[in-house]
Structures are given as structure tokens and as C-alpha cells.
Amino acid sequence: MLDFGAPDFIENPYPALAEARGVGKPFWHEPTGMYLAPRHTDANAVLRSKTLGRIFSPRTPESEWHEFNYLHVDSILDSEPPKHTRLKGLVSKAFNPATIRALRPEIERIAGALLDDCQRRLDNDGTFDAIGDFAEPLPVRVIAHLLGFPARDEHLLRPWSQSIVKMYEVNPTEEHKVEAQVASREFSDYVRGLMEERKVTPGSDLISALAATESDGERLSTTELIATCVLLLNAGHEASVNGFGNGLVAALLRPDTIAPLRANPRDLSATAVEEFLRFDSPLHLFERTATSDTEINGVTIREGEKIAALLGSANRDESVFSDPDAMNLARNPNPHIAFGAGIHFCIGAPLARLELNAALPMLFERFPTLELASTPVRRPTFVLRGYETVPVSA
């Protein structure tokens, strides 16, 4: 029923996902060897079930996948209690709501500087890329600032991240596997070097804080700290970049929908951001493994079998959202699950929301007549859905 690699599906998966919801319950998907849960209620249950775990299977041979493996085995995302509880407790002491809120002035400063660059590109070329010139560098620079990465090295971070997250697609190519191995090794070595420096000379950055954080005599191990920093970059910017780009394109294609945002960007930004995330979600598939036999809406997932919550499908569920295929930037309430749910709710969600709520009104205050200059180029992926380039003019 669902071909996750088909070009037509990647371009617009929503008609096929609507058909999948019509099944009414989770179903077996032979191409991926797992059950799929496309309905909102079922996907939410999958995310919250205590007997469906995020179980990472290390790749082999270990000699080639060593760094990639520990970046996952020792991360919050791919661990379950009690390890998840310990890691989250330690990380939350340093990466907490107060730390995130304090980033707003820096986010606005970075966004303003990027918009100045966009204005210069408009003046010179008549267009700029809403992804490459704004949505992409913003969260990368914010995370780099948070972790204390030198500005001269910021250009390394996004390519490393993209190489690693391509492995989350259903069928990564051999080329992607090699790129992920190299990126994991280089990224790990880089963070390890910074960590060793900060242990000797601590700063006000998050790496220094994570290295010093202790709870009940416990600290993050070296590989846990590295895995946490890599996860923060990946989770802290993928959702921002793709959520912003997907929503912006959808809104710009709908003149009547975007008109209120142009007129009052500050007043509408909070609900607009949530609708951006719901309407064309940045993450579409999140898999879990049954640690014991588990029933989801009458379907039994046997111990060891996998089931995936289809987040993008759940966020278009007609039983939860009125007129779900229409974009409504004032939609409220908006119970989307774009950031997941349960103990694996995205650790980068509060930062992503802060970045989006700061950046969106600033963009339209600077460029109220913003429009697409040519056809956006979509990334050829389903699990992480986004655009490579979005040329715009103003």
C-alpha cells in the first residue's frame, strides 16, 4: 500500500496516508518488516506505551560502525529506563527551560544578522534561499553558540548531521552508509576534543555544564556526553529547518492563508508555528520495538516485532483535526504530535519552538511581500521531510 521510496509518494504522501488511515488500525507493512500506525490515536499510543521501547540494534562490523553505534546506544533517544531516566536527569540539569529561554536574545541577534545577509542577496540577485540563507544556518548557529563551538567550525555541523540522519530513512544507500560512518567518526572526535579542553578550562557553554553535572554521584560518561551533544545538534535543528521550510512553502502557495500572517506576524506566529509543524511534519516515522507482547487498537505486536508511529499521517487525521488537509494558521487547539510524545518527546522541541517563534515574525516584518521565486527543491526523503532549497523574492 505504501511505497516510502516512490518519487510521487515523497512529493505528496498525504493521499496514500489517508488511505492507510482508512484501514482503521495498525497493519503489517511487508517492505519495512514492521507494523504501521497511521491514525492519531494509535500513533500516540505507540509513542506512550511502556512495552514499546526505542531499541537500537548496533550495526556491524563494529570496526566500521563503532562511533555511529555509541552515538545511538549512549543517547537519550535510543535508550529506555532505567538508562534513559539517568541520562535525561543529568542532561536536564544543564539543558533546562531557563537555559533555553535565556537564548532568545541570541536567537534574535543571529536571525537579524541572517536577514541582513538575505537583504544583501535580494539587492544583488533579486532572490535568496529561505533554507540555505536563513532557516538552516539559524538553528545551527544557535546550537553552536549553546555548545560553545567556535564560529569558524560552524560550517562542519550541518553536513555531519545530515550524513548521520540519512541513516534514519527506510533504505539508506551504500554511499549514505559510508558517509554516516565518516561523519560519526569526525563529529565524535571533534566533540571529544572540545570536551577535553572544557574539562581543563571550563566555560559558560553547555559542554562545560554537561561535563560538570552530577546527580547522586553520577556523571555522563565520555561517550554519553558526546552522544548527547550530537543528539542536541541533530534534534535541535532538523525540526527547526524542516518544520520552517515545509510550513513556509505551504503557506506561500496559499495566498489567502498567509495574508493574516503578513499583516500581523507577531500576533499570529504562535499558532502559525504549530500549524507549520502539523500540516507538513518534519518527521514522519518513529519506530518502536515490543519488549513484550503489546496490543494497539486490537492488533498484537509480538515481543521483538517493530511498529512505527506515522506522525505526518497522524497529524492529518480527520477524526482529530477539522478539515485536516487545509492549512489554518490560527488553528486552536492543535494537538499535533510532530515532536512525538511520551518519554521520547523530542528533547530539542522547546528550543525549536523558541527559534521558530522568534524567526517567523522577524522574516515577515522584514519581507512582508515575500513570495516564491521559483519551484522549491524537496529533499528525496520521507522519514525526515524537508526542502533543500526554497528560492524567494520580496
VOKE-296929 format. One record per residue (C-alpha): x, y, z. Coordinates in Angstrom, 3 decimals, padded with zeros to 6 digits. Example, Ala and Ser with C-alpha at 12.3 -4.5 7.8 and 13.67 -1.06 7.14 Angstrom:
! residues 2
SITE       px       py       pz
SITE  012.300 -004.500  007.800
SITE  013.670 -001.060  007.140
END
This chain:
! residues 394
SITE       px       py       pz
SITE  000.000  000.000  000.000
SITE  002.726  002.469  000.961
SITE  005.941  002.813 -001.054
SITE  008.124  005.125  001.018
SITE  010.702  005.453 -001.752
SITE  008.397  006.285 -004.669
SITE  009.025  009.815 -006.022
SITE  005.298  010.602 -006.202
SITE  004.846  009.488 -002.599
SITE  007.790  011.564 -001.374
SITE  006.453  014.599 -003.227
SITE  002.983  014.242 -001.661
SITE  002.447  011.323  000.720
SITE -000.852  012.548  002.134
SITE -003.399  010.877 -000.221
SITE -001.760  007.490  000.347
SITE -001.538  008.109  004.091
SITE -005.261  008.954  004.148
SITE -005.952  005.573  002.547
SITE -003.769  003.931  005.182
SITE -005.797  005.555  007.956
SITE -008.868  004.068  006.335
SITE -007.708  000.618  007.439
SITE -008.766  001.742  010.896
SITE -005.984  000.092  012.886
SITE -002.262 -000.698  012.734
SITE -001.307 -003.039  009.893
SITE  001.677 -005.090  008.783
SITE  003.897 -003.472  006.142
SITE  005.930 -006.115  004.386
SITE  008.503 -003.814  002.690
SITE  009.747 -002.472  006.038
SITE  009.052 -005.583  008.093
SITE  007.076 -003.735  010.737
SITE  003.590 -002.656  011.714
SITE  002.494  000.884  010.873
SITE  000.183  003.056  012.956
SITE -001.171  005.880  010.747
SITE -004.092  007.034  012.933
SITE -003.550  009.725  015.580
SITE -004.906  007.634  018.455
SITE -002.823  004.592  017.536
SITE  000.358  006.561  016.810
SITE  000.007  008.349  020.157
SITE -000.470  005.000  021.899
SITE  002.658  003.640  020.229
SITE  004.692  006.611  021.449
SITE  003.396  006.344  025.017
SITE  003.384  002.572  025.531
SITE  005.798  001.370  028.216
SITE  006.177 -002.004  026.496
SITE  007.244 -000.498  023.176
SITE  010.864  000.544  023.512
SITE  013.319  002.519  021.454
SITE  015.744 -000.380  020.948
SITE  018.824  000.340  018.863
SITE  020.429 -002.588  017.057
SITE  024.161 -001.892  016.627
SITE  025.390 -002.076  013.053
SITE  028.154 -004.424  012.030
SITE  031.023 -004.749  011.605
SITE  031.759 -002.868  014.822
SITE  035.121 -001.693  013.494
SITE  033.342  000.380  010.815
SITE  030.317  001.457  012.852
SITE  031.879  001.999  016.310
SITE  031.233  005.742  016.589
SITE  027.821  005.602  014.903
SITE  026.780  002.824  017.283
SITE  027.739  004.557  020.526
SITE  026.213  007.831  019.346
SITE  022.928  005.919  019.487
SITE  023.449  003.343  022.234
SITE  024.502  006.108  024.647
SITE  021.908  008.710  023.624
SITE  018.647  009.603  025.313
SITE  016.759  008.957  022.078
SITE  017.785  005.306  021.769
SITE  017.731  004.237  025.397
SITE  014.971  003.099  027.731
SITE  014.575  003.252  031.523
SITE  016.495  002.983  033.735
SITE  019.301  004.277  031.488
SITE  017.017  006.822  029.819
SITE  015.906  008.107  033.218
SITE  019.501  008.595  034.359
SITE  020.619  010.286  031.132
SITE  017.612  012.569  030.939
SITE  018.034  013.570  034.578
SITE  021.657  014.543  034.036
SITE  021.073  016.342  030.732
SITE  018.013  018.196  032.031
SITE  020.079  019.781  034.798
SITE  022.135  021.600  032.144
SITE  019.733  021.792  029.184
SITE  016.727  023.132  031.096
SITE  013.872  025.586  030.387
SITE  015.745  028.521  031.930
SITE  018.800  027.839  029.752
SITE  016.609  027.668  026.653
SITE  014.624  030.835  027.454
SITE  017.861  032.734  028.016
SITE  018.818  032.036  024.393
SITE  016.101  034.280  022.939
SITE  018.231  037.463  022.639
SITE  020.978  035.479  020.915
SITE  018.451  033.826  018.592
SITE  017.052  037.224  017.625
SITE  020.555  038.611  017.107
SITE  021.514  035.711  014.833
SITE  018.208  035.915  012.946
SITE  018.643  039.651  012.430
SITE  022.162  039.214  011.055
SITE  020.971  036.474  008.689
SITE  018.105  038.672  007.478
SITE  020.624  041.425  006.776
SITE  022.524  038.923  004.610
SITE  019.262  037.959  002.886
SITE  018.589  041.625  002.139
SITE  022.011  041.962  000.525
SITE  021.333  038.911 -001.628
SITE  017.987  040.401 -002.657
SITE  019.654  043.663 -003.560
SITE  022.312  041.901 -005.625
SITE  020.460  038.923 -007.128
SITE  016.761  039.580 -006.624
SITE  016.318  036.354 -004.612
SITE  017.602  034.464 -001.602
SITE  017.216  030.884 -000.370
SITE  014.864  030.703  002.615
SITE  016.503  027.402  003.607
SITE  020.219  027.846  002.890
SITE  020.374  031.538  003.792
SITE  018.012  031.626  006.783
SITE  016.207  028.536  008.118
SITE  019.274  026.283  008.032
SITE  022.061  028.475  009.468
SITE  019.864  029.900  012.249
SITE  019.458  026.778  014.430
SITE  022.966  025.555  013.594
SITE  024.453  028.818  014.863
SITE  022.217  028.729  017.930
SITE  023.302  025.188  018.817
SITE  026.933  026.085  018.100
SITE  026.595  029.051  020.473
SITE  024.927  026.876  023.115
SITE  027.581  024.162  022.948
SITE  030.454  026.612  022.614
SITE  031.599  025.536  019.150
SITE  033.993  028.074  017.605
SITE  032.288  030.131  014.880
SITE  034.974  029.088  012.399
SITE  033.765  025.476  012.654
SITE  030.010  026.031  012.279
SITE  030.123  025.018  008.615
SITE  031.059  021.463  009.638
SITE  027.978  020.786  011.732
SITE  025.089  020.614  009.283
SITE  026.881  018.262  006.827
SITE  027.841  015.934  009.693
SITE  024.267  015.941  010.957
SITE  022.705  015.343  007.552
SITE  025.052  012.431  006.875
SITE  024.085  010.782  010.152
SITE  020.321  011.295  009.902
SITE  020.155  009.858  006.389
SITE  020.537  006.506  008.121
SITE  017.059  007.000  009.588
SITE  015.478  006.598  006.164
SITE  013.901  003.268  005.260
SITE  016.532  002.188  002.701
SITE  019.803  004.137  003.006
SITE  022.216  003.599  000.125
SITE  025.732  002.190  000.465
SITE  027.069  005.685 -000.197
SITE  024.955  007.054  002.639
SITE  026.272  004.354  004.969
SITE  029.878  005.293  004.272
SITE  029.089  008.993  004.726
SITE  027.392  008.242  008.066
SITE  030.431  006.286  009.278
SITE  032.805  009.106  008.373
SITE  030.561  011.824  009.815
SITE  030.076  009.912  013.077
SITE  033.817  009.470  013.466
SITE  034.688  013.092  012.641
SITE  031.858  014.557  014.729
SITE  032.738  012.343  017.714
SITE  036.423  013.248  017.532
SITE  035.575  016.932  017.290
SITE  033.263  016.938  020.335
SITE  035.735  014.787  022.292
SITE  038.435  017.399  021.670
SITE  036.218  020.233  022.876
SITE  035.156  018.218  025.908
SITE  038.758  017.600  026.940
SITE  039.519  021.319  026.566
SITE  036.497  022.316  028.695
SITE  037.414  019.882  031.443
SITE  040.687  021.752  031.820
SITE  039.302  025.224  031.121
SITE  035.524  025.285  031.725
SITE  033.403  027.955  030.068
SITE  029.761  029.043  030.207
SITE  028.800  026.685  027.372
SITE  026.669  023.547  027.564
SITE  029.588  021.137  027.025
SITE  031.257  022.553  030.144
SITE  027.981  022.289  032.057
SITE  027.342  018.713  030.937
SITE  030.879  017.678  031.836
SITE  030.458  019.108  035.337
SITE  026.875  017.976  036.003
SITE  026.481  015.375  038.729
SITE  023.435  013.704  040.264
SITE  023.581  011.138  043.083
SITE  027.262  010.663  042.381
SITE  026.622  010.012  038.675
SITE  028.083  011.879  035.720
SITE  027.787  011.441  031.979
SITE  030.456  009.126  030.598
SITE  032.641  010.382  027.763
SITE  030.585  008.593  025.102
SITE  027.299  009.675  026.725
SITE  028.396  013.311  026.687
SITE  029.473  013.092  023.053
SITE  026.232  011.332  022.099
SITE  024.217  013.999  023.908
SITE  025.949  016.860  022.089
SITE  025.432  015.182  018.705
SITE  021.791  014.477  019.524
SITE  021.232  018.090  020.583
SITE  022.551  019.301  017.254
SITE  020.525  016.794  015.237
SITE  017.295  017.135  017.222
SITE  017.855  020.824  017.877
SITE  017.995  021.872  014.252
SITE  016.400  019.249  011.958
SITE  012.915  020.015  013.266
SITE  013.517  023.767  013.018
SITE  014.870  023.698  009.472
SITE  012.333  021.280  008.040
SITE  009.355  022.490  010.030
SITE  010.049  026.077  008.979
SITE  010.699  025.250  005.326
SITE  007.749  022.894  004.910
SITE  005.338  025.309  006.538
SITE  006.664  028.355  004.713
SITE  006.290  026.756  001.289
SITE  002.791  025.502  002.080
SITE  001.742  028.946  003.303
SITE  003.288  030.831  000.370
SITE  001.379  028.556 -002.019
SITE -001.881  029.667 -000.339
SITE -002.262  033.463 -000.663
SITE -005.471  033.655  001.374
SITE -003.964  031.555  004.157
SITE -000.795  033.587  004.516
SITE -002.421  037.034  004.280
SITE -003.139  037.344  008.041
SITE  000.452  036.345  008.839
SITE  001.776  039.057  006.550
SITE -000.493  041.605  008.221
SITE  000.148  040.645  011.860
SITE  003.177  038.344  012.135
SITE  003.644  038.872  015.870
SITE  000.015  038.169  016.721
SITE -000.241  035.017  014.613
SITE  003.202  033.467  014.942
SITE  002.456  031.141  017.881
SITE -000.443  029.318  016.213
SITE  001.198  029.578  012.781
SITE  004.292  027.732  014.023
SITE  002.185  024.881  015.398
SITE  000.286  024.644  012.121
SITE  003.556  024.612  010.174
SITE  004.583  021.586  012.258
SITE  001.235  019.828  011.876
SITE  000.437  020.469  008.244
SITE  003.648  019.084  006.705
SITE  005.510  017.483  009.582
SITE  009.322  017.413  009.615
SITE  009.434  013.830  010.999
SITE  007.101  011.211  009.546
SITE  008.102  007.889  011.045
SITE  009.272  006.897  014.529
SITE  009.734  003.197  015.202
SITE  009.467  001.232  018.441
SITE  010.169 -002.403  019.347
SITE  007.935 -004.541  021.558
SITE  009.733 -005.588  024.745
SITE  006.748 -007.824  025.495
SITE  003.538 -008.626  023.620
SITE  001.680 -005.326  023.216
SITE -001.816 -004.604  021.913
SITE -002.519 -001.418  019.965
SITE -006.159 -000.994  018.945
SITE -006.798 -004.729  018.811
SITE -003.551 -005.600  016.988
SITE -000.940 -007.569  018.919
SITE  002.692 -006.635  018.388
SITE  004.694 -009.666  019.496
SITE  007.838 -009.329  021.584
SITE  010.709 -008.353  019.287
SITE  008.458 -007.048  016.495
SITE  008.542 -003.402  015.439
SITE  005.794 -000.839  014.972
SITE  006.172  002.705  013.654
SITE  004.072  005.729  014.517
SITE  003.401  007.643  011.285
SITE  003.486  011.163  012.701
SITE  002.723  013.055  009.494
SITE -000.298  010.857  008.868
SITE -001.495  011.220  012.467
SITE -001.323  014.999  012.108
SITE -003.740  014.860  009.155
SITE -006.218  012.545  010.943
SITE -009.735  013.698  010.124
SITE -011.073  012.235  013.388
SITE -008.907  014.679  015.369
SITE -008.460  017.755  013.149
SITE -011.263  019.580  011.385
SITE -010.559  019.999  007.673
SITE -007.078  018.471  008.177
SITE -005.881  018.978  004.591
SITE -006.486  022.728  004.852
SITE -003.797  024.948  006.343
SITE -005.222  027.146  009.100
SITE -002.596  029.379  010.701
SITE -005.000  030.268  013.522
SITE -005.859  026.621  014.306
SITE -006.506  026.213  018.020
SITE -006.479  023.734  019.638
SITE -003.849  021.899  017.614
SITE -002.979  018.566  019.296
SITE -000.349  017.521  016.757
SITE  002.382  015.037  017.665
SITE  005.085  016.389  015.363
SITE  007.581  016.254  018.248
SITE  006.442  012.826  019.402
SITE  005.018  012.023  022.831
SITE  005.855  010.112  025.976
SITE  009.378  009.744  027.340
SITE  010.883  010.233  023.872
SITE  009.199  013.578  023.267
SITE  011.829  015.483  021.265
SITE  014.462  016.922  023.598
SITE  015.000  019.752  021.106
SITE  011.307  020.719  020.882
SITE  011.385  023.693  023.297
SITE  014.406  025.152  021.513
SITE  012.891  024.524  018.073
SITE  009.664  026.247  019.117
SITE  011.596  029.206  020.511
SITE  013.614  029.556  017.309
SITE  010.543  029.314  015.077
SITE  008.519  031.758  017.155
SITE  011.370  034.263  017.034
SITE  012.315  033.789  013.379
SITE  008.905  033.668  011.677
SITE  007.650  037.151  012.656
SITE  011.091  038.652  012.026
SITE  011.083  037.242  008.493
SITE  007.698  038.717  007.604
SITE  008.339  042.021  009.339
SITE  011.443  042.396  007.182
SITE  009.879  040.995  003.996
SITE  006.067  041.378  004.128
SITE  005.743  040.717  000.366
SITE  007.840  037.525  000.448
SITE  006.925  035.047 -002.293
SITE  008.326  032.001 -004.051
SITE  010.747  032.965 -006.802
SITE  010.881  029.514 -008.399
SITE  009.938  025.931 -007.625
SITE  011.357  024.719 -004.295
SITE  013.547  021.606 -004.398
SITE  012.434  018.899 -001.989
SITE  014.818  016.520 -000.267
SITE  014.317  012.984 -001.691
SITE  013.479  011.515  001.716
SITE  010.315  010.506  003.568
SITE  011.202  009.934  007.228
SITE  012.830  013.365  007.573
SITE  010.764  015.521  005.254
SITE  012.017  018.874  004.069
SITE  013.356  021.076  001.292
SITE  016.895  021.502  000.028
SITE  016.262  024.963 -001.385
SITE  013.358  027.438 -001.301
SITE  014.149  030.399 -003.599
SITE  012.163  033.503 -002.585
SITE  011.894  037.134 -003.591
SITE  010.370  040.174 -001.914
END
